[in-house]
């Protein structure tokens, strides 16, 4: 009996460091490390990356635009290869009549429509429910997201599978002194500092981090470092804030490793990978109740229940003054991060593939 043939949209894998890239890269690497009994075909419009497992076949497909690739080129090529399962994320082509699997990381475009530009919001609110109804199975990344998907997209009820994520392989703890030296040389950044990572757009709520930092005792020397791609929306200003823009993987590892605290005030997350990234590097985390953050953080982070900047400033200042609590949080974070693995993500995803193929 032939192994089920699975076509995966791999365009975002092994690219620049974003949450979507981390998901597809981690999933493909995880599938390469386990026994799954599947014939895996990775489709992209780019050349085959060197890190693709040899057991997987790379299929390059050209198209005149990204949208045309998603709607026509990829599904036609996958069906031409005889794929039993076709896996993409969010919007599934209408051409996929059976065997479709879509990953929906979250439905924040329904929960907080104002967090999105009008065109993006319209496309997501229109396309994702249609794709969820059409798909044989829907994959998401947390129990929180499963509940929210089934609430906002009733057609998805009963076919949502949860495959939690894991810390990207590229995240590696760096000895604090070494990390501090690198940051001083490369970014002109000196310790001590607080850190917040992510594209600067409304859902990430960097404004709250900035406001909280500005309320810290003036005697504290800590800066707030904001790292990530430029986004949109007003953030406000503070003398405590340092914006680095997008940084290299090594610089990001050094930032996590040298920071006193990781501050995550996001209004909503389907998972929250930076929390695990901070944990791996021994950085204590202060986070919000937004979406799946408490689910991912477990008992390893300080969770601030409200959105008052004064409340956040008090929480941050209290931790900075308690070295014993900080040491405990570092150890709890390391333990929590080890509870997640891409092999586990891959096994759960492969089970979905087999179920759909059968």
C-alpha positions as CSV (number, residue, x, y, z in Angstrom):
1,X,0.0,0.0,0.0
2,X,1.3,3.4,-1.0
3,X,2.1,6.0,1.7
4,X,-0.4,8.9,1.9
5,X,1.0,11.8,-0.2
6,X,0.9,15.2,1.5
7,X,1.5,18.5,-0.3
8,X,2.7,21.3,2.0
9,X,2.8,25.0,1.1
10,X,6.4,25.6,2.2
11,X,7.0,29.1,0.9
12,X,7.3,30.6,4.3
13,X,9.7,28.0,5.6
14,X,13.4,28.8,6.2
15,X,12.9,32.5,5.5
16,X,13.1,35.7,7.6
17,X,12.3,35.3,11.3
18,X,8.5,35.7,11.8
19,X,5.9,33.6,13.6
20,X,4.7,32.1,10.4
21,X,8.2,31.2,9.3
22,X,9.0,29.7,12.7
23,X,5.8,27.5,12.4
24,X,6.6,26.1,9.0
25,X,10.3,25.7,9.6
26,X,9.7,24.0,12.9
27,X,7.0,21.7,11.5
28,X,9.1,20.6,8.5
29,X,12.2,20.0,10.7
30,X,10.1,18.1,13.2
31,X,8.6,15.9,10.5
32,X,12.1,15.2,9.4
33,X,13.0,13.8,12.8
34,X,10.1,11.4,13.3
35,X,8.7,8.2,11.7
36,X,5.4,9.2,10.1
37,X,4.8,6.8,7.1
38,X,3.9,9.7,4.8
39,X,5.2,10.8,1.4
40,X,5.9,14.5,2.0
41,X,6.1,17.0,-0.9
42,X,7.2,20.6,-0.2
43,X,5.9,23.2,-2.7
44,X,7.4,26.6,-3.1
45,X,8.3,29.3,-5.7
46,X,11.9,29.4,-4.4
47,X,15.0,27.2,-4.7
48,X,15.3,24.2,-2.4
49,X,16.9,25.3,0.9
50,X,19.9,23.2,2.0
51,X,18.3,22.4,5.4
52,X,15.3,20.5,3.9
53,X,15.3,16.8,5.1
54,X,16.4,14.5,2.3
55,X,13.3,12.3,2.8
56,X,11.1,15.1,1.5
57,X,10.7,16.1,-2.1
58,X,11.0,19.8,-3.0
59,X,8.6,20.9,-5.9
60,X,9.3,24.3,-7.3
61,X,6.2,26.0,-8.9
62,X,6.4,29.4,-10.5
63,X,3.5,31.9,-10.7
64,X,2.9,35.5,-11.7
65,X,2.0,36.6,-8.2
66,X,1.7,35.3,-4.7
67,X,-2.1,35.3,-4.8
68,X,-2.1,33.4,-8.1
69,X,0.3,30.9,-6.7
70,X,-2.0,30.2,-3.7
71,X,-5.2,30.1,-5.6
72,X,-4.2,28.2,-8.7
73,X,-0.5,27.2,-9.2
74,X,0.0,25.4,-5.9
75,X,-3.3,23.4,-5.8
76,X,-3.1,22.5,-9.5
77,X,0.5,21.2,-9.0
78,X,-0.4,19.4,-5.8
79,X,-3.3,17.6,-7.5
80,X,-1.2,16.9,-10.5
81,X,1.2,15.0,-8.1
82,X,-1.7,13.0,-6.8
83,X,-1.7,14.5,-3.3
84,X,-4.1,13.0,-0.8
85,X,-3.7,16.0,1.5
86,X,-3.0,19.7,0.7
87,X,-1.9,21.8,3.7
88,X,-1.6,25.6,3.7
89,X,-2.6,28.3,6.2
90,X,-5.6,30.6,6.5
91,X,-6.9,30.7,3.0
92,X,-7.4,27.4,1.2
93,X,-7.9,27.5,-2.6
94,X,-11.5,26.8,-3.8
95,X,-9.9,24.3,-6.2
96,X,-9.2,22.0,-3.2
97,X,-12.4,20.0,-3.1
98,X,-11.1,17.2,-0.8
99,X,-8.1,16.6,1.5
100,X,-7.7,20.2,2.4
101,X,-6.0,21.2,5.7
102,X,-5.6,24.8,6.8
103,X,-3.7,26.1,9.8
104,X,-5.5,29.0,11.5
105,X,-3.2,30.4,14.1
106,X,-5.8,32.6,15.6
107,X,-8.9,34.6,14.8
108,X,-7.8,38.0,16.2
109,X,-9.2,39.6,13.1
110,X,-12.7,38.9,14.6
111,X,-11.7,39.4,18.2
112,X,-10.1,42.9,17.6
113,X,-10.9,44.1,14.1
114,X,-9.3,47.5,14.8
115,X,-5.9,45.8,15.2
116,X,-5.9,45.3,11.4
117,X,-5.8,47.5,8.4
118,X,-9.2,47.6,6.6
119,X,-8.1,45.6,3.5
120,X,-6.4,42.9,5.6
121,X,-9.3,42.6,8.0
122,X,-11.8,42.3,5.1
123,X,-9.8,39.5,3.4
124,X,-9.3,37.5,6.6
125,X,-12.9,37.8,7.7
126,X,-14.2,36.8,4.3
127,X,-11.7,34.1,3.3
128,X,-10.9,32.3,6.5
129,X,-14.4,31.1,7.4
130,X,-14.9,29.9,3.8
131,X,-11.6,28.0,4.1
132,X,-12.5,26.5,7.4
133,X,-15.8,25.3,6.1
134,X,-14.2,23.8,3.0
135,X,-11.3,22.1,4.8
136,X,-11.4,18.5,5.9
137,X,-9.5,19.5,9.1
138,X,-8.4,22.8,10.7
139,X,-5.1,22.9,12.6
140,X,-4.5,25.5,15.3
141,X,-1.8,26.1,17.9
142,X,-3.5,26.3,21.3
143,X,-6.6,25.2,23.1
144,X,-7.4,28.9,23.5
145,X,-7.4,29.3,19.7
146,X,-9.4,26.2,19.2
147,X,-12.2,27.6,21.4
148,X,-12.1,31.0,19.7
149,X,-12.1,29.5,16.2
150,X,-15.2,27.4,17.0
151,X,-16.9,30.4,18.5
152,X,-16.3,32.8,15.6
153,X,-16.4,30.1,12.8
154,X,-19.2,27.7,13.7
155,X,-18.5,25.6,10.5
156,X,-15.1,24.6,12.1
157,X,-16.7,22.9,15.1
158,X,-15.7,19.3,15.5
159,X,-12.8,19.4,13.0
160,X,-10.2,21.6,14.8
161,X,-6.9,19.9,15.9
162,X,-4.5,21.5,18.3
163,X,-0.7,21.2,17.6
164,X,1.2,23.4,20.0
165,X,4.3,25.0,18.8
166,X,7.9,25.0,20.2
167,X,10.8,27.3,20.5
168,X,12.6,27.8,17.2
169,X,15.9,25.9,16.8
170,X,17.6,29.2,16.0
171,X,17.1,30.5,19.6
172,X,20.1,29.7,21.7
173,X,21.0,31.0,25.1
174,X,24.2,33.1,25.2
175,X,26.3,33.6,28.4
176,X,25.2,37.0,29.8
177,X,28.6,38.6,29.8
178,X,29.2,37.5,26.2
179,X,25.7,38.7,25.2
180,X,26.3,42.1,26.8
181,X,29.6,42.6,25.0
182,X,28.0,41.8,21.6
183,X,25.1,44.2,22.2
184,X,27.5,47.0,23.2
185,X,29.6,46.4,20.1
186,X,26.8,45.8,17.5
187,X,23.9,47.9,18.8
188,X,25.6,50.4,21.2
189,X,23.3,49.0,23.9
190,X,24.3,48.8,27.6
191,X,22.7,46.8,30.4
192,X,20.4,46.8,32.3
193,X,17.4,46.8,30.0
194,X,13.9,45.3,29.6
195,X,13.0,43.7,26.3
196,X,9.9,43.4,24.1
197,X,10.0,41.6,20.7
198,X,7.6,41.6,17.8
199,X,6.4,43.6,14.8
200,X,5.3,47.0,16.0
201,X,1.6,47.0,15.3
202,X,-1.5,47.5,17.5
203,X,-2.2,43.9,18.6
204,X,1.3,43.7,20.1
205,X,0.4,46.7,22.4
206,X,3.9,48.1,22.6
207,X,2.4,51.3,23.7
208,X,1.5,49.8,27.1
209,X,5.1,48.6,27.5
210,X,6.3,52.1,26.7
211,X,3.9,53.8,29.1
212,X,4.8,51.3,31.9
213,X,8.5,51.9,31.4
214,X,8.0,55.7,31.6
215,X,6.4,55.2,35.0
216,X,9.3,53.3,36.6
217,X,11.3,55.0,39.4
218,X,13.6,57.6,37.7
219,X,16.4,56.2,39.8
220,X,16.2,52.9,37.9
221,X,18.7,52.9,34.9
222,X,16.7,50.3,32.9
223,X,15.9,51.1,29.2
224,X,13.1,49.4,27.3
225,X,14.4,47.8,24.1
226,X,11.8,47.3,21.4
227,X,13.0,44.9,18.7
228,X,11.2,43.8,15.5
229,X,10.0,44.9,12.1
230,X,8.3,48.2,11.6
231,X,4.6,48.0,11.6
232,X,1.9,50.6,11.9
233,X,0.0,52.5,14.6
234,X,1.0,55.1,17.1
235,X,3.3,53.9,19.9
236,X,4.1,57.1,21.9
237,X,7.5,58.1,23.1
238,X,9.7,57.8,26.2
239,X,13.3,58.6,27.1
240,X,13.6,55.0,28.3
241,X,12.8,53.5,24.9
242,X,15.5,52.1,22.5
243,X,14.2,50.8,19.1
244,X,16.6,48.5,17.3
245,X,14.5,47.6,14.3
246,X,14.9,44.1,12.9
247,X,18.1,42.4,14.2
248,X,20.1,39.3,13.4
249,X,19.4,35.9,15.0
250,X,22.5,36.1,17.1
251,X,21.7,39.7,18.2
252,X,18.2,38.5,19.2
253,X,19.6,35.6,21.2
254,X,21.9,38.1,22.9
255,X,19.0,40.4,23.7
256,X,17.0,37.6,25.3
257,X,20.0,36.4,27.2
258,X,21.1,39.8,28.6
259,X,17.7,41.3,29.3
260,X,16.5,41.6,32.9
261,X,12.9,41.0,32.0
262,X,10.9,40.2,28.9
263,X,7.7,42.3,28.7
264,X,4.8,40.9,26.7
265,X,1.7,43.2,26.9
266,X,0.1,41.8,23.7
267,X,-3.7,42.2,23.5
268,X,-4.0,38.8,21.9
269,X,-1.9,35.8,20.8
270,X,-2.8,32.5,19.3
271,X,0.3,31.1,20.9
272,X,3.1,33.5,21.8
273,X,6.4,32.1,20.6
274,X,8.5,34.9,22.1
275,X,7.5,33.7,25.6
276,X,9.2,30.3,24.9
277,X,12.2,32.1,23.3
278,X,12.7,34.2,26.4
279,X,12.3,31.1,28.6
280,X,15.0,29.2,26.7
281,X,17.4,32.1,27.2
282,X,16.8,32.3,30.9
283,X,14.9,35.6,30.7
284,X,12.0,36.1,33.2
285,X,8.7,37.0,31.6
286,X,6.0,39.4,32.5
287,X,3.0,38.9,30.2
288,X,-0.7,39.8,29.8
289,X,-3.8,37.6,29.7
290,X,-4.1,38.2,26.0
291,X,-5.3,35.0,24.2
292,X,-3.2,32.0,24.7
293,X,-0.3,33.7,26.7
294,X,-1.4,32.2,30.1
295,X,-1.8,28.8,28.5
296,X,1.8,28.9,27.1
297,X,3.4,30.5,30.0
298,X,1.9,28.2,32.6
299,X,3.3,29.0,36.1
300,X,6.6,30.2,34.8
301,X,5.7,33.9,34.1
302,X,4.2,36.7,36.0
303,X,0.8,37.4,34.5
304,X,-0.6,40.9,34.9
305,X,-4.4,40.7,34.7
306,X,-5.2,44.3,33.6
307,X,-4.1,46.9,31.2
308,X,-3.3,49.8,33.5
309,X,0.3,51.0,32.8
310,X,0.8,51.8,36.6
311,X,-0.1,48.2,37.4
312,X,2.5,47.0,34.9
313,X,5.1,49.4,36.1
314,X,4.6,48.2,39.7
315,X,4.8,44.5,38.6
316,X,8.1,45.2,36.7
317,X,9.6,47.2,39.5
318,X,8.6,44.7,42.1
319,X,10.4,41.9,40.2
320,X,13.5,43.9,39.6
321,X,13.8,44.4,43.3
322,X,13.4,40.7,44.1
323,X,16.5,38.8,42.9
324,X,15.3,35.5,44.5
325,X,12.0,35.7,42.6
326,X,13.8,36.4,39.3
327,X,16.2,33.4,39.8
328,X,13.2,31.2,40.5
329,X,11.4,32.5,37.3
330,X,14.5,31.8,35.2
331,X,14.5,28.2,36.3
332,X,10.8,27.7,35.9
333,X,10.9,29.2,32.4
334,X,13.7,26.8,31.3
335,X,11.6,23.9,32.5
336,X,8.4,25.1,30.9
337,X,10.2,25.7,27.5
338,X,11.4,22.0,27.5
339,X,7.7,20.8,27.7
340,X,7.3,21.9,24.0
341,X,9.0,20.3,21.0
342,X,8.7,20.3,17.3
343,X,8.7,16.5,17.2
344,X,5.5,16.6,19.3
345,X,4.1,19.2,16.9
346,X,5.0,17.0,13.9
347,X,3.5,13.8,15.4
348,X,0.2,15.6,16.0
349,X,0.2,17.1,12.5
350,X,1.1,13.8,10.9
351,X,-1.9,12.2,12.7
352,X,-4.1,14.8,11.1
353,X,-2.6,14.1,7.7
354,X,-3.3,10.4,8.1
355,X,-6.8,10.9,9.2
356,X,-7.6,13.1,6.3
357,X,-5.9,10.8,3.8
358,X,-8.0,7.9,5.1
